[in-house]
Amino acid sequence: MKIPYYRLLFLGLFTLLFSYPYAQNLDDQILQVEASLRTLEQRKVELQDEMEVLKLARVRRDLEANGLPALEEGEQVIRHLAMNIVYSESHEQAKWVAHVITPDVIKGNVSRTNDFRRDPKITTGSAEEADYFLKYLQADSSYKYDGFGYDRGHLAPSADFRWSQQALSESYFYSNMSPQAPKFNRGRWAELEGLLRAYIARNPQTQLYVVTGPVLRDDLPKVERSLNKLSLPDQYFKVVLDLDQQRAIAFLMPNKECFSPIETYAVSVDKIEEVTGIDFFASLEDAMETEVEKQINPKIWLPEAQQSDAMPIRAELLPKRTYNTIQARLFAGTGDKVKVCGTVVSTKLTRSGHTFLNLDKKFPNQIFTVAIWKDYKTNFSYQPHIELENQQVCFEGEIRMKDGVPLMEIQHERVVSMLNEK
């Protein structure tokens, strides 16, 4: 039987493709490509390392040019790869730490190293582990920890350096630590740090110059069990400059659990200079320094979703026996009927017919909520979720805590009044 031509052609090609010499040639080519890929990967790693070195050098250049406070007599700057420190030997912690948050933080993926250690550049010796806790090796090779009640609070946060393994590791020097109340360090302080990184994410063409420190005074108490007798600050500051947009902000926060919104702790750089005696951003041209250091506009530093939030009404501007949304927390669970005033910034009418009004801060960052259950809607001659929105309103009633937020339940419109109502 005659075999069709196309089948003969197929058999010939099959034999050619899988003949030994050709197959061997394919194997060699694959090995060559794999070797080339390994070379490229190695070169990529080398280039990434070179780029990190260059970016660290740029950070140091910019920090020296724009980000450092003026030095006082006898002070020495300790220079690390991405942060500069002036250390206070008498308090065994930094007087201030200056660093730069760059756009690289947006895509950085270096994880926490937790390699806490003494700073070898502090010639008098920095604080160390025994200033925060003791640990004892157990028979099973585990450790028993005896803490002194304070976190090793970062001044320049490690997450700001997550684009550089070296810089992030150096952020764990004890010279960059200060004893912070756990609920402060893990609460509003951490929120403030995240707020600044979020600002960079919204403004990826800029970078922030940041100076952070404790407010140090001669009369501060000591952490008595600490090896080097660390001073225990009662306040911390953070000063921030966006040089590209010529704007600055500062924050002054107590070393304790903070319930007020971040923006309520905002002050001018001038205020921090007054409190600490430190001359920040001393290398700026005088006119620019004067302009940016007097600014207090926290809203432009907040995420877009919080731009329409309102500042709690200052207590001294309220009528007697009337309280703002921050003070409201003090009355939670007491059974007292109090009058609380604020701006209704968001409302919600649920499918079930319940009404929720958030004062000063929107969900999910609410700081005070008023609830009107559907059974009491007939006691209102208007629709509260419509008529009260964006108004400064006072509500009178008892307060309880609900999921960590003060909540007032009201039943009648007579307990509702406009703040400026005669």
C-alpha positions in Angstrom: 0.0 0.0 0.0 1.3 3.4 -1.0 1.9 5.7 2.0 0.6 9.2 1.4 3.2 11.9 0.9 2.1 14.0 3.9 2.6 11.0 6.2 6.1 10.5 4.9 6.8 14.1 5.4 5.5 13.9 9.0 7.6 10.8 9.7 10.7 12.5 8.3 10.2 15.6 10.5 9.5 13.5 13.6 12.7 11.5 13.0 14.7 14.8 12.5 13.3 16.5 15.6 14.0 13.6 17.9 17.2 12.4 16.4 20.1 12.3 19.0 22.2 15.2 17.6 19.3 17.6 17.4 17.9 16.7 20.8 21.4 17.1 22.3 21.5 20.6 20.7 18.2 21.5 22.3 19.5 20.5 25.7 22.6 22.6 25.3 20.5 25.6 24.2 18.2 25.3 27.3 21.2 25.1 29.6 22.7 28.2 27.9 19.5 30.1 28.4 19.2 29.0 32.0 22.7 30.2 32.6 22.0 33.5 31.0 18.9 33.9 33.2 20.9 33.2 36.3 23.4 35.8 35.2 20.7 38.4 34.7 19.1 37.6 38.1 22.5 38.1 39.7 23.0 41.3 37.8 19.6 42.5 38.9 20.5 41.8 42.5 23.7 43.7 42.1 21.9 46.7 40.5 19.3 46.7 43.3 22.1 46.8 45.8 23.8 49.7 44.0 20.5 51.5 43.8 19.9 51.2 47.5 23.4 52.6 48.2 22.7 55.6 45.9 19.3 56.2 47.5 20.7 56.1 51.0 23.3 58.6 49.9 20.6 60.9 48.5 18.7 60.6 51.8 21.8 61.6 53.7 22.5 64.5 51.4 18.9 65.9 51.6 18.7 65.4 55.3 21.9 67.4 55.9 20.7 70.1 53.5 17.2 70.6 54.7 16.1 68.4 57.6 18.3 68.9 60.6 17.7 71.1 63.7 20.4 73.6 64.8 22.9 72.1 67.2 23.5 73.5 70.6 26.9 73.8 72.2 28.4 70.5 73.0 25.9 68.5 70.9 27.2 65.9 68.4 25.2 64.5 65.5 25.3 60.7 65.2 25.0 59.9 61.5 23.5 56.5 60.4 22.6 55.4 56.9 19.2 57.1 56.9 18.7 58.9 60.2 20.6 61.4 62.3 20.5 61.5 66.0 21.4 63.8 68.8 21.7 61.7 72.0 21.0 62.9 75.5 23.3 61.0 77.9 21.6 62.4 81.0 18.3 60.9 79.8 19.7 57.8 78.0 17.7 58.4 74.8 17.7 60.6 71.8 16.9 64.3 72.2 15.8 64.1 68.6 15.9 61.8 65.6 15.7 63.2 62.0 14.9 61.1 59.0 13.2 61.3 55.5 10.1 59.4 54.4 10.7 58.9 50.7 8.3 57.7 48.0 10.1 54.3 48.1 8.1 53.5 51.2 5.1 52.9 49.0 6.5 49.8 47.3 9.0 48.8 50.0 8.5 45.3 51.3 11.3 44.7 53.8 9.9 43.1 56.9 10.6 44.0 60.6 14.0 42.7 61.7 13.4 43.1 65.5 17.2 43.1 65.9 17.2 45.5 68.9 20.8 46.3 69.9 23.0 49.0 71.4 24.1 51.8 69.1 27.9 51.4 68.6 28.2 55.0 67.6 27.2 56.4 71.0 30.6 56.6 72.6 29.2 56.9 76.1 27.1 53.8 75.6 23.4 53.9 74.5 20.4 52.4 76.3 20.1 48.6 76.0 17.7 45.7 76.5 18.0 45.8 80.3 16.6 49.3 80.3 13.2 47.9 79.2 13.0 44.3 80.6 14.9 41.4 82.0 14.9 37.9 80.6 15.8 34.6 82.2 16.8 31.4 80.4 14.6 28.5 81.5 15.5 24.8 81.7 13.6 24.1 78.4 15.7 26.8 76.7 12.9 29.2 76.5 13.0 32.7 78.2 10.9 34.2 80.9 10.4 37.9 80.5 10.1 40.5 83.2 9.0 43.8 81.7 9.1 47.2 83.2 5.8 48.3 81.8 6.9 50.3 78.7 7.3 49.6 75.0 10.6 50.1 73.2 9.0 52.9 71.2 10.6 53.8 67.9 11.2 57.5 67.3 11.9 57.1 63.6 9.6 54.2 62.8 11.0 51.1 61.2 8.2 51.0 58.6 9.5 54.3 57.1 12.6 52.4 56.0 11.0 49.3 54.6 12.6 50.0 51.2 16.1 49.4 52.7 17.2 46.4 54.7 20.2 48.2 56.1 18.3 51.4 57.1 15.4 49.4 58.6 17.8 47.3 60.7 19.5 50.4 62.0 16.2 51.7 63.2 16.4 49.1 65.9 19.3 50.7 67.6 18.4 51.5 71.2 19.4 55.1 70.5 16.2 55.3 68.4 14.0 53.9 71.3 12.2 55.7 74.1 10.0 54.2 76.9 6.4 54.6 75.7 3.2 53.6 77.3 2.0 50.5 75.3 -1.5 52.0 74.6 0.2 55.1 73.3 2.8 53.4 71.2 0.4 51.0 69.7 -2.5 53.5 69.4 -2.5 57.1 68.3 1.4 57.2 67.9 1.3 54.3 65.5 -1.7 56.0 63.8 0.3 59.2 63.3 3.2 57.3 61.8 0.8 55.6 59.4 -0.8 59.0 58.6 2.5 60.4 57.3 3.1 57.3 55.1 -0.4 57.6 53.7 0.4 61.3 52.9 3.3 60.1 50.8 1.1 57.5 49.0 -1.2 60.4 48.0 1.7 62.6 47.0 4.2 60.2 45.5 6.4 62.9 44.0 7.4 64.4 47.3 9.3 63.4 50.4 8.8 64.3 54.1 11.5 65.6 56.5 10.6 64.4 59.9 12.1 65.1 63.3 10.8 63.1 66.3 11.7 63.1 70.0 10.6 63.1 73.6 10.1 66.3 75.4 13.0 66.1 77.8 13.2 68.0 81.1 15.5 67.8 84.1 12.5 66.9 86.4 11.4 63.9 84.5 11.0 60.7 86.6 13.2 57.7 85.9 12.3 54.1 84.9 13.6 52.9 88.2 14.3 49.3 87.2 16.1 50.2 84.0 19.8 49.6 84.0 20.8 53.1 83.0 17.9 54.9 84.6 16.1 56.1 81.5 14.1 59.2 81.9 10.3 58.7 81.4 8.9 61.4 79.1 5.4 62.6 79.5 5.1 64.0 76.0 6.4 63.3 72.5 6.7 65.5 69.4 6.8 64.9 65.7 7.7 67.8 63.3 7.1 67.4 59.6 8.1 69.3 56.5 7.0 68.9 52.9 9.5 71.1 51.2 8.1 70.7 47.7 4.8 72.1 48.7 6.2 74.4 51.4 4.0 73.1 54.2 4.7 71.9 57.7 2.9 70.5 60.7 3.8 69.3 64.1 2.1 67.1 66.7 2.5 67.1 70.5 1.1 64.0 72.2 1.0 62.8 75.9 2.7 59.5 76.7 -0.6 57.7 77.6 -3.6 56.2 75.8 -5.0 59.0 73.6 -8.7 59.0 72.7 -8.9 62.3 70.8 -8.5 62.3 67.0 -5.0 62.7 65.6 -5.7 66.2 64.3 -6.5 67.5 67.8 -2.9 67.0 68.7 -1.7 69.2 65.8 0.3 72.3 66.6 2.7 74.6 64.8 6.4 73.9 64.5 6.8 77.2 66.4 4.9 75.6 69.3 7.3 72.6 69.5 10.3 75.0 69.4 8.8 76.8 72.3 8.2 73.6 74.3 11.6 72.0 73.5 13.9 74.9 72.8 15.0 73.1 69.6 15.4 75.2 66.4 14.0 73.0 63.7 14.8 73.2 59.9 17.5 75.7 60.7 19.0 75.5 57.2 15.9 76.8 55.4 15.9 80.3 54.0 14.6 82.6 56.8 11.4 83.7 55.1 10.4 80.2 54.2 11.3 78.9 57.7 9.1 81.6 59.3 6.2 80.9 57.0 6.1 77.1 57.3 6.8 76.9 61.0 3.7 79.0 61.9 1.3 76.8 59.9 -1.4 74.7 61.6 -3.7 73.1 59.0 -4.0 69.4 59.9 -6.8 68.7 57.4 -4.5 68.8 54.4 -2.5 66.0 56.0 -5.5 63.7 56.4 -6.8 61.1 54.0 -9.4 62.3 51.5 -12.1 60.4 53.4 -11.5 62.5 56.5 -11.3 65.8 54.8 -14.9 66.6 55.7 -14.5 65.7 59.3 -14.8 68.5 61.9 -12.6 69.4 64.8 -14.3 68.9 68.1 -15.6 72.1 69.5 -13.2 73.7 72.0 -14.5 73.2 75.5 -14.1 76.9 76.4 -16.4 77.9 73.6 -19.3 75.7 74.8 -22.0 76.8 77.2 -21.7 75.8 80.9 -22.4 72.2 81.7 -22.1 71.3 78.0 -19.3 69.0 76.7 -17.6 68.2 73.4 -17.2 64.8 71.8 -13.9 64.2 73.4 -15.1 65.0 76.9 -18.2 62.7 76.4 -16.1 59.6 77.1 -15.6 60.7 80.7 -19.3 60.2 81.3 -19.7 56.8 79.7 -21.3 54.3 82.1 -21.9 56.9 84.9 -25.6 57.1 84.5 -25.4 60.9 84.3 -27.4 62.8 81.8 -25.1 65.2 80.0 -25.3 67.5 77.0 -22.8 66.8 74.2 -22.3 69.1 71.2 -20.5 68.6 67.9 -20.9 68.7 64.1 -23.0 65.9 62.6 -20.6 64.9 59.8 -22.3 61.6 58.8 -25.7 60.0 59.2 -27.2 56.6 58.3 -30.8 55.4 58.2 -30.7 51.6 58.2 -33.0 49.3 56.4 -34.4 48.4 59.8 -35.4 52.0 60.4 -32.7 52.9 62.9 -30.9 56.3 62.7 -27.2 56.8 63.5 -25.6 60.2 63.7 -21.8 60.6 64.0 -20.4 63.7 65.4 -17.1 65.3 64.3 -15.6 62.1 62.8 -17.2 59.8 60.2 -17.5 56.0 60.4 -15.2 54.0 60.8 -13.2 56.6 62.8 -16.2 57.8 64.8 -15.6 59.2 68.3 -19.2 59.9 69.3 -22.4 58.4 68.0 -26.1 59.2 68.6 -28.6 56.4 68.0 -32.4 56.8 67.4 -34.1 53.4 67.4 -37.0 53.0 64.9 -39.6 52.7 67.7 -38.9 56.4 68.6 -39.0 57.9 65.1 -42.6 59.1 65.7 -41.2 61.4 68.5 -39.5 63.5 65.8 -41.3 66.0 63.6 -38.4 65.8 61.1 -36.0 63.3 59.6 -32.9 63.6 61.8 -30.6 61.9 59.3 -31.5 64.6 56.8 -32.2 67.7 58.8 -29.2 67.4 61.2 -26.5 66.6 58.8 -23.6 69.2 58.7 -25.2 71.1 61.6 -23.6 71.9 65.0 -26.0 70.1 67.3 -26.3 69.3 71.0 -27.8 66.1 72.4 -28.8 65.3 76.0 -28.8 61.9 77.5 -26.9 59.1 79.1 -23.7 57.7 77.5 -22.5 54.1 77.3 -19.6 52.6 75.4 -20.3 50.5 72.3 -17.3 48.8 70.7 -15.0 51.4 72.3 -17.0 54.4 71.1 -19.3 56.6 73.3 -22.9 56.1 72.3 -25.9 58.1 73.3 -29.4 56.8 72.7 -32.1 59.4 72.4 -35.9 59.0 72.2 -37.4 62.5 71.6 -36.6 65.6 69.7 -36.8 67.7 72.8 -33.3 66.5 73.8 -31.9 67.9 70.6 -31.0 71.5 70.1 -28.9 73.5 67.7 -25.6 74.8 69.3 -26.3 78.4 68.6 -30.0 78.2 69.2 -31.3 80.9 71.5 
